[in-house]
């Protein structure tokens, strides 16, 4: 199902972000990665019988921020930090926000089940596959010991935070990402089907989605550039940032003005109080309790803006930022 048109409507819920204090509606949109967590929170919140209507949509991290900065939503789900240009866009509409990390995710590198050679990949190997200039067309071009089978590359849509994160870590910026011969999709199911149906197929998405489709796909370990060890994206390896550089925090961004709505405020407090539970239940990795406590205080104190002060901060563990 197309993620741009797919909306889950709960009887509790999230509607438009510029509603007044008496409104019983709130609206969230954004990352397909964070979507299951926010949906789980919304569904559980609805069982409390508060009569709050919740709508959770999926338009990708970038698409979600466009709506958020256009004053259309209260909450923006994001699988990366907000970008400078998005902060500028929000500022232009006088949108202030609170940044709230809710968990960790790792990007799984998935392969066709018939791929019995690329069990371990380096960052340089991934760069050769996904770089714009001089990309490898066959697996043999990456490693002479590997078969002369065409590489068929799949990737999330370019409005996705998952795409942004991978592009920044592997090829350094979106403009360096290969376009020719890559199948892009906002629907992770399309990536699963494509990789599963192509012997030379390779793709990437959040670890939770691999866990839900591990019967159809193989997983490549990624060589940690510092330790030179081949690391699998297990919960512990992601949480400890051993699965580097493809581990990342995931977020919700809340419009400051929307927190004046009792409906939004109640939902966010409920979400943060239960974030560890919802994160784990949907296949992601909870933050340490000590960080959740600081995130809840960040919301209670209405701390505006992003905690990131430099590009280097984006690569630091949350424990160093909070």
TIKE-359708 format. One record per atom (N, C-alpha, C): x, y, z. Coordinates in steps of 0.05 Angstrom, whole numbers, padded with zeros to 5 digits, always signed. Layout:
<recs>
XYZ ...
</recs>
This chain:
<recs>
+00017-00024+00000 +00000+00000+00000 +00018+00025+00000 +00010+00045-00016 +00026+00069-00018 +00027+00085+00008 +00051+00090+00018 +00053+00103+00044 +00044+00132+00044 +00044+00144+00020 +00035+00172+00019 +00005+00174+00022 -00010+00153+00015 -00039+00155+00017 -00050+00139+00040 -00033+00123+00052 -00043+00106+00073 -00045+00121+00100 -00068+00122+00111 -00072+00134+00137 -00086+00115+00155 -00077+00113+00180 -00091+00098+00200 -00107+00117+00216 -00134+00112+00217 -00151+00130+00232 -00160+00115+00257 -00154+00125+00280 -00162+00112+00305 -00186+00129+00316 -00201+00117+00333 -00223+00131+00346 -00214+00152+00366 -00189+00149+00374 -00176+00168+00391 -00160+00186+00373 -00146+00203+00376 -00131+00212+00355 -00117+00238+00351 -00105+00242+00330 -00087+00264+00324 -00098+00280+00299 -00107+00305+00301 -00116+00320+00277 -00099+00345+00273 -00110+00367+00266 -00093+00389+00256 -00080+00405+00279 -00054+00412+00273 -00038+00423+00294 -00044+00451+00303 -00061+00465+00287 -00066+00493+00295 -00093+00495+00309 -00102+00472+00320 -00128+00473+00334 -00124+00485+00361 -00146+00494+00373 -00145+00509+00399 -00142+00490+00422 -00142+00503+00446 -00137+00488+00470 -00160+00468+00476 -00184+00474+00467 -00207+00457+00473 -00211+00435+00453 -00195+00434+00432 -00197+00414+00411 -00190+00386+00423 -00204+00366+00413 -00198+00338+00421 -00184+00324+00398 -00172+00339+00381 -00159+00327+00357 -00129+00335+00356 -00113+00317+00346 -00084+00321+00342 -00076+00306+00317 -00056+00315+00303 -00047+00301+00279 -00017+00296+00278 -00009+00272+00271 +00019+00265+00268 +00023+00255+00239 +00047+00259+00229 +00054+00249+00203 +00085+00247+00202 +00095+00234+00181 +00124+00233+00178 +00135+00205+00172 +00156+00198+00186 +00172+00174+00181 +00157+00148+00181 +00162+00132+00161 +00150+00105+00161 +00164+00087+00182 +00188+00094+00189 +00202+00079+00210 +00189+00083+00237 +00183+00108+00244 +00172+00115+00270 +00142+00110+00271 +00130+00108+00248 +00100+00105+00246 +00089+00082+00264 +00101+00058+00264 +00089+00037+00280 +00090+00044+00310 +00110+00058+00319 +00112+00066+00347 +00090+00086+00355 +00088+00107+00338 +00068+00127+00343 +00040+00116+00341 +00036+00098+00322 +00009+00085+00320 +00003+00068+00344 +00023+00053+00354 +00018+00037+00378 +00011+00055+00402 +00026+00077+00404 +00020+00096+00426 -00009+00107+00424 -00016+00114+00399 -00043+00126+00394 -00065+00105+00400 -00060+00081+00392 -00081+00060+00396 -00085+00055+00426 -00063+00052+00441 -00064+00047+00469 -00076+00071+00484 -00069+00095+00475 -00080+00119+00487 -00110+00121+00484 -00119+00111+00461 -00148+00112+00456 -00164+00094+00474 -00151+00074+00485 -00166+00056+00503 -00172+00069+00530 -00160+00092+00535 -00165+00106+00561 -00192+00121+00561 -00205+00121+00537 -00232+00133+00536 -00233+00163+00540 -00212+00178+00531 -00211+00207+00536 -00226+00222+00513 -00235+00207+00493 -00250+00220+00471 -00232+00237+00453 -00206+00231+00453 -00188+00246+00436 -00183+00231+00410 -00187+00244+00387 -00186+00231+00361 -00158+00232+00350 -00147+00209+00342 -00119+00208+00334 -00117+00200+00304 -00102+00215+00289 -00096+00208+00261 -00065+00206+00259 -00055+00184+00248 -00026+00180+00244 -00022+00175+00215 -00007+00191+00201 -00002+00188+00173 +00028+00182+00167 +00033+00174+00142 +00060+00167+00134 +00066+00182+00108 +00085+00200+00109 +00093+00213+00084 +00124+00215+00083 +00138+00199+00099 +00167+00200+00101 +00176+00223+00119 +00201+00221+00128 +00211+00241+00147 +00211+00269+00133 +00221+00270+00109 +00222+00296+00095 +00194+00307+00089 +00177+00290+00080 +00149+00298+00075 +00135+00307+00100 +00141+00293+00122 +00129+00300+00148 +00137+00327+00157 +00164+00333+00154 +00173+00360+00162 +00161+00382+00144 +00156+00376+00119 +00144+00396+00102 +00116+00404+00113 +00101+00383+00121 +00074+00388+00132 +00077+00403+00159 +00095+00393+00175 +00100+00405+00202 +00107+00434+00200 +00125+00441+00182 +00134+00468+00179 +00114+00486+00164 +00094+00473+00153 +00072+00487+00140 +00048+00489+00158 +00052+00483+00184 +00032+00486+00204 +00008+00467+00200 +00013+00443+00189 -00009+00425+00183 -00011+00402+00204 +00010+00398+00220 +00011+00376+00239 +00021+00386+00266 +00015+00370+00287 +00025+00375+00314 +00051+00360+00319 +00053+00336+00308 +00076+00319+00313 +00087+00309+00287 +00114+00310+00285 +00128+00300+00262 +00146+00276+00270 +00139+00253+00260 +00155+00229+00264 +00180+00231+00247 +00204+00225+00258 +00228+00229+00243 +00249+00207+00249 +00261+00196+00228 +00282+00176+00232 +00309+00188+00229 +00311+00214+00232 +00337+00228+00232 +00332+00255+00246 +00355+00269+00252 +00352+00296+00263 +00340+00315+00242 +00327+00335+00250 +00317+00356+00232 +00340+00370+00219 +00338+00377+00193 +00359+00390+00179 +00358+00420+00182 +00380+00434+00176 +00382+00463+00178 +00360+00476+00161 +00357+00466+00136 +00338+00479+00119 +00309+00475+00128 +00304+00453+00143 +00278+00448+00154 +00273+00467+00178 +00294+00471+00194 +00292+00490+00216 +00286+00518+00205 +00299+00525+00184 +00295+00551+00171 +00267+00554+00161 +00257+00532+00148 +00230+00532+00137 +00209+00535+00160 +00213+00521+00182 +00195+00524+00204 +00196+00552+00216 +00220+00563+00218 +00223+00590+00229 +00209+00611+00212 +00209+00606+00186 +00195+00624+00167 +00165+00625+00172 +00154+00603+00183 +00125+00602+00189 +00120+00606+00219 +00142+00614+00233 +00141+00618+00262 +00133+00593+00277 +00143+00570+00267 +00138+00544+00280 +00162+00538+00298 +00157+00536+00324 +00178+00528+00343 +00171+00499+00351 +00192+00484+00358 +00188+00455+00363 +00205+00445+00386 +00196+00422+00396 +00211+00408+00417 +00219+00381+00405 +00245+00375+00407 +00256+00350+00395 +00257+00329+00417 +00245+00305+00412 +00243+00284+00432 +00252+00257+00420 +00276+00248+00426 +00284+00221+00418 +00267+00200+00433 +00259+00179+00419 +00242+00158+00431 +00253+00130+00430 +00275+00127+00415 +00286+00100+00413 +00310+00099+00394 +00320+00075+00390 +00342+00071+00371 +00333+00052+00348 +00345+00055+00325 +00341+00037+00303 +00368+00033+00289 +00370+00011+00275 +00393+00005+00259 +00384-00001+00230 +00400+00006+00211 +00393+00000+00183 +00404-00027+00176 +00385-00045+00168 +00393-00072+00160 +00400-00072+00130 +00422-00085+00124 +00430-00089+00096 +00419-00117+00088 +00400-00117+00070 +00386-00143+00064 +00394-00152+00036 +00396-00179+00034 +00404-00192+00009 +00384-00213+00001 +00385-00221-00024 +00370-00244-00034 +00379-00269-00019 +00360-00287-00014 +00366-00312+00000 +00388-00328-00014 +00389-00325-00041 +00409-00340-00056 +00437-00329-00055 +00440-00306-00043 +00466-00293-00040 +00481-00306-00017 +00500-00323-00024 +00516-00337-00003 +00545-00327-00002 +00550-00304-00015 +00577-00294-00016 +00581-00268+00000 +00562-00250-00001 +00565-00224+00012 +00555-00224+00040 +00564-00242+00056 +00554-00244+00084 +00565-00222+00101 +00588-00210+00093 +00599-00188+00108 +00607-00166+00088 +00599-00141+00094 +00604-00119+00076 +00617-00096+00091 +00636-00083+00078 +00649-00060+00089 +00633-00035+00080 +00639-00012+00093 +00627+00013+00085 +00635+00019+00056 +00660+00012+00049 +00670+00017+00022 +00655+00000+00002 +00649-00025+00009 +00633-00042-00008 +00606-00029-00014 +00593-00020+00007 +00566-00007+00004 +00569+00018-00013 +00590+00033-00009 +00595+00057-00025 +00598+00050-00055 +00612+00029-00061 +00615+00020-00089 +00588+00013-00102 +00570+00003-00086 +00544-00004-00096 +00526+00020-00101 +00527+00039-00081 +00507+00061-00082 +00518+00088-00090 +00544+00090-00096 +00554+00116-00104 +00546+00123-00133 +00544+00148-00138 +00535+00158-00164 +00556+00153-00186 +00581+00159-00180 +00603+00157-00200 +00618+00131-00196 +00621+00116-00218 +00637+00092-00218 +00626+00069-00201 +00600+00067-00199 +00588+00046-00182 +00593+00018-00195 +00594-00002-00178 +00598-00030-00187 +00572-00040-00199 +00575-00053-00222 +00551-00064-00235 +00547-00094-00229 +00569-00107-00221 +00567-00136-00213 +00580-00140-00187 +00573-00162-00174 +00586-00169-00148 +00615-00175-00151 +00623-00185-00174 +00651-00191-00179 +00669-00166-00179 +00656-00143-00187 +00671-00118-00187 +00678-00108-00159 +00663-00118-00139 +00668-00110-00112 +00689-00129-00100 +00687-00154-00106 +00706-00174-00096 +00711-00195-00118 +00735-00198-00128 +00741-00216-00150 +00733-00245-00144 +00730-00252-00118 +00722-00279-00110 +00692-00283-00112 +00677-00262-00116 +00648-00263-00116 +00639-00268-00145 +00615-00278-00149 +00605-00285-00176 +00600-00261-00193 +00600-00266-00219 +00596-00244-00239 +00565-00241-00243 +00552-00234-00222 +00523-00231-00222 +00516-00201-00220 +00497-00192-00236 +00490-00164-00235 +00479-00156-00208 +00488-00133-00198 +00477-00121-00174 +00452-00106-00180 +00430-00113-00167 +00405-00099-00170 +00400-00085-00143 +00403-00059-00143 +00401-00043-00118 +00373-00032-00113 +00365-00034-00089 +00339-00023-00080 +00344-00003-00057 +00326+00017-00055 +00330+00037-00034 +00303+00050-00027 +00301+00060-00002 +00276+00074+00005 +00274+00100-00011 +00250+00111-00013 +00245+00136-00027 +00262+00158-00016 +00268+00178-00033 +00286+00199-00026 +00274+00220-00008 +00249+00217+00000 +00237+00234+00021 +00240+00221+00048 +00252+00197+00048 +00254+00181+00073 +00278+00189+00089 +00274+00190+00116 +00296+00194+00134 +00317+00172+00133 +00307+00148+00127 +00324+00124+00124 +00343+00129+00101 +00333+00138+00078 +00349+00145+00055 +00370+00166+00062 +00361+00187+00075 +00379+00209+00083 +00402+00200+00100 +00395+00184+00120 +00415+00174+00139 +00436+00157+00125 +00426+00138+00108 +00444+00120+00094 +00462+00136+00075 +00450+00154+00060 +00465+00170+00041 +00487+00186+00054 +00481+00198+00077 +00501+00214+00091 +00524+00196+00102 +00517+00173+00112 +00537+00155+00124 +00554+00141+00103 +00542+00134+00081 +00556+00117+00061 +00568+00133+00039 +00553+00151+00026 +00564+00166+00003 +00568+00196+00010 +00563+00203+00035 +00568+00229+00047 +00547+00251+00041 +00533+00249+00019 +00511+00268+00014 +00493+00257-00008 +00468+00267-00008 +00448+00256-00026 +00456+00259-00055 +00469+00281-00062 +00477+00285-00090 +00496+00264-00100 +00510+00251-00082 +00529+00229-00090 +00516+00202-00093 +00490+00201-00087 +00476+00175-00087 +00469+00167-00116 +00474+00143-00122 +00468+00132-00149 +00438+00133-00155 +00432+00142-00179 +00404+00143-00188 +00399+00121-00209 +00418+00118-00227 +00416+00099-00249 +00414+00070-00239 +00394+00056-00247 +00392+00027-00240 +00384+00021-00212 +00376+00041-00196 +00366+00036-00169 +00336+00038-00169 +00323+00019-00155 +00294+00020-00152 +00288+00033-00125 +00275+00056-00126 +00268+00071-00101 +00238+00066-00095 +00232+00064-00069 +00204+00061-00062 +00200+00071-00033 +00178+00085-00029 +00170+00093-00002 +00158+00070+00013 +00152+00048-00001 +00139+00025+00011 +00160+00003+00015 +00167-00003+00040 +00187-00023+00046 +00179-00050+00036 +00154-00056+00033 +00145-00081+00021 +00155-00085-00007 +00157-00063-00022 +00167-00064-00049 +00196-00071-00049 +00211-00061-00030 +00240-00068-00028 +00243-00097-00021 +00227-00107-00002 +00227-00135+00005 +00222-00153-00019 +00201-00147-00034 +00194-00163-00058 +00215-00162-00079 +00227-00138-00083 +00248-00135-00103 +00273-00150-00097 +00283-00148-00072 +00307-00162-00064 +00302-00192-00063 +00279-00200-00053 +00273-00229-00051 +00270-00241-00078 +00263-00225-00098 +00258-00236-00125 +00281-00233-00144 +00304-00223-00135 +00327-00218-00152 +00352-00229-00139 +00365-00249-00153 +00388-00262-00140 +00410-00242-00132 +00414-00222-00149 +00435-00202-00143 +00425-00179-00127 +00401-00181-00115 +00389-00159-00102 +00401-00151-00075 +00401-00125-00070 +00409-00114-00044 +00393-00090-00038 +00386-00086-00012 +00371-00063-00004 +00376-00056+00025 +00362-00036+00035 +00366-00029+00063 +00340-00016+00074 +00335-00021+00099 +00314-00008+00114 +00318-00014+00144 +00299-00004+00161 +00302-00007+00190 +00302-00036+00198 +00316-00042+00220 +00320-00070+00229 +00294-00083+00236 +00274-00068+00246 +00248-00080+00252 +00235-00092+00228 +00239-00079+00205 +00226-00089+00181 +00240-00114+00171 +00266-00116+00175 +00280-00142+00169 +00269-00164+00187 +00266-00158+00213 +00257-00179+00231 +00230-00190+00223 +00213-00172+00211 +00187-00181+00202 +00187-00196+00176 +00211-00196+00162 +00212-00209+00136 +00237-00227+00133 +00247-00236+00156 +00272-00251+00155 +00269-00278+00141 +00244-00288+00138 +00240-00313+00124 +00244-00309+00094 +00243-00284+00084 +00245-00279+00055 +00273-00268+00047 +00289-00259+00066 +00313-00245+00060 +00337-00256+00077 +00361-00250+00067 +00385-00255+00082 +00395-00228+00093 +00412-00229+00113 +00423-00205+00125 +00453-00204+00122 +00464-00181+00115 +00493-00178+00113 +00503-00165+00139 +00524-00175+00151 +00537-00161+00173 +00553-00138+00161 +00557-00117+00177 +00572-00094+00168 +00598-00092+00185 +00620-00088+00171 +00646-00085+00184 +00648-00058+00198 +00651-00058+00224 +00655-00033+00239 +00681-00021+00230 +00681+00004+00220 +00706+00016+00210 +00728+00019+00230 +00721+00021+00256 +00741+00025+00277 +00752-00002+00287 +00734-00020+00293 +00743-00046+00305 +00749-00067+00285 +00739-00063+00260 +00743-00082+00238 +00728-00108+00242 +00710-00108+00261 +00694-00132+00266 +00668-00131+00249 +00659-00156+00241 +00634-00158+00226 +00611-00159+00247 +00594-00139+00246 +00574-00135+00267 +00545-00139+00255 +00529-00153+00269 +00501-00157+00261 +00484-00136+00276 +00462-00126+00263 +00446-00106+00277 +00427-00117+00297 +00438-00129+00318 +00422-00138+00341 +00415-00114+00358 +00395-00118+00376 +00387-00096+00393 +00410-00086+00410 +00426-00104+00421 +00448-00096+00438 +00469-00081+00423 +00475-00091+00398 +00496-00078+00382 +00487-00050+00373 +00461-00047+00368 +00451-00020+00360 +00451-00002+00384 +00442-00012+00407 +00440+00005+00431 +00468+00014+00440 +00488-00003+00436 +00515+00005+00445 +00531+00020+00424 +00518+00023+00400 +00530+00037+00377 +00554+00021+00366 +00555-00005+00372 +00575-00023+00361 +00570-00027+00331 +00544-00028+00325 +00536-00031+00297 +00538-00003+00284 +00563+00004+00278 +00569+00031+00268 +00578+00029+00239 +00571+00049+00223 +00557+00074+00230 +00527+00073+00224 +00515+00050+00223 +00487+00048+00214 +00467+00045+00237 +00475+00055+00261 +00456+00057+00284 +00448+00086+00286 +00423+00091+00295 +00413+00118+00296 +00391+00121+00316 +00388+00145+00328 +00364+00150+00344 +00340+00157+00326 +00316+00153+00337 +00292+00161+00322 +00276+00179+00340 +00259+00196+00328 +00248+00219+00343 +00218+00224+00337 +00206+00240+00355 +00183+00255+00348 +00189+00284+00353 +00180+00302+00336 +00182+00331+00339 +00154+00342+00345 +00151+00358+00366 +00125+00368+00374 +00125+00398+00370 +00104+00408+00357 +00102+00437+00354 +00096+00450+00381 +00112+00470+00388 +00109+00482+00414 +00081+00493+00419 +00070+00506+00399 +00043+00518+00402 +00022+00496+00407 +00027+00473+00396 +00007+00451+00399 +00006+00440+00427 +00028+00444+00442 +00028+00434+00470 +00009+00449+00488 -00001+00472+00478 -00022+00486+00494 -00048+00472+00492 -00051+00455+00472 -00076+00438+00470 -00074+00416+00491 -00095+00413+00507 -00095+00392+00528 -00093+00365+00515 -00106+00362+00492 -00105+00336+00478 -00077+00328+00470 -00062+00347+00458 -00035+00341+00450 -00017+00336+00474 -00020+00353+00494 -00004+00350+00519 -00008+00323+00532 -00033+00315+00535 -00039+00289+00547 -00027+00266+00531 -00029+00268+00504 -00019+00246+00487 +00012+00245+00489 +00025+00267+00488 +00055+00267+00488 +00065+00256+00515 +00052+00264+00537 +00061+00254+00563 +00056+00224+00565 +00034+00214+00555 +00028+00186+00554 +00049+00171+00537 +00054+00183+00513 +00074+00171+00495 +00101+00168+00508 +00111+00189+00521 +00137+00188+00533 +00138+00170+00557 +00117+00169+00572 +00116+00151+00595 +00117+00121+00587 +00108+00115+00563 +00107+00088+00553 +00124+00082+00529 +00142+00101+00523 +00158+00099+00498 +00175+00073+00497 +00186+00065+00520 +00203+00041+00521 +00186+00016+00513 +00162+00015+00523 +00144-00007+00517 +00136-00008+00488 +00127+00015+00477 +00118+00016+00449 +00142+00012+00430 +00165+00022+00437 +00188+00018+00420 +00196-00011+00418 +00196-00024+00441 +00204-00053+00442 +00183-00070+00428 +00158-00064+00433 +00136-00080+00421 +00136-00079+00391 +00145-00057+00379 +00144-00054+00350 +00171-00061+00337 +00189-00073+00353 +00214-00083+00341 +00237-00064+00341 +00236-00042+00356 +00258-00023+00357 +00271-00025+00384 +00290-00008+00390 +00306-00010+00414 +00301+00013+00433 +00292+00007+00457 +00286+00029+00476 +00312+00043+00485 +00309+00068+00492 +00331+00083+00504 +00334+00075+00533 +00357+00080+00545 +00361+00075+00574 +00341+00092+00590 +00332+00082+00613 +00313+00097+00629 +00324+00125+00636 +00350+00127+00640 +00362+00153+00648 +00357+00174+00626 +00358+00165+00601 +00354+00184+00578 +00325+00190+00576 +00307+00170+00579 +00279+00176+00578 +00271+00197+00599 +00283+00195+00623 +00278+00215+00644 +00286+00243+00635 +00308+00245+00621 +00317+00271+00611 +00300+00281+00588 +00290+00263+00572 +00273+00270+00549 +00246+00280+00560 +00236+00267+00581 +00211+00276+00593 +00214+00304+00606 +00237+00308+00618 +00243+00335+00630 +00245+00356+00608 +00257+00348+00586 +00260+00366+00563 +00232+00375+00553 +00213+00356+00553 +00186+00363+00545 +00172+00380+00567 +00175+00372+00591 +00162+00387+00614 +00172+00416+00615 +00198+00420+00609 +00210+00446+00610 +00206+00462+00584 +00194+00448+00564 +00189+00460+00537 +00215+00471+00525 +00235+00454+00525 +00261+00462+00514 +00259+00462+00483 +00262+00485+00471 +00258+00488+00442 +00283+00481+00427 +00278+00472+00402 +00300+00467+00383 +00313+00440+00385 +00334+00436+00370 +00349+00411+00369 +00372+00412+00388 +00379+00388+00399 +00402+00387+00416 +00428+00387+00401 +00427+00383+00375 +00450+00382+00357 +00461+00410+00353 +00486+00414+00359 +00499+00440+00356 +00520+00440+00333 +00527+00416+00324 +00547+00413+00303 +00542+00387+00288 +00554+00384+00265 +00551+00360+00249 +00561+00336+00264 +00582+00340+00280 +00593+00318+00296 +00574+00307+00316 +00557+00325+00327 +00538+00316+00347 +00519+00295+00337 +00513+00295+00311 +00494+00276+00300 +00505+00247+00302 +00531+00245+00305 +00543+00218+00306 +00550+00210+00334 +00543+00226+00353 +00549+00220+00381 +00526+00203+00393 +00532+00184+00411 +00511+00170+00425 +00494+00190+00441 +00469+00184+00444 +00451+00202+00459 +00461+00206+00488 +00475+00186+00498 +00485+00188+00525 +00506+00211+00528 +00518+00219+00506 +00537+00241+00507 +00523+00268+00503 +00498+00268+00493 +00484+00292+00488 +00464+00299+00510 +00456+00279+00525 +00436+00283+00546 +00448+00278+00574 
</recs>
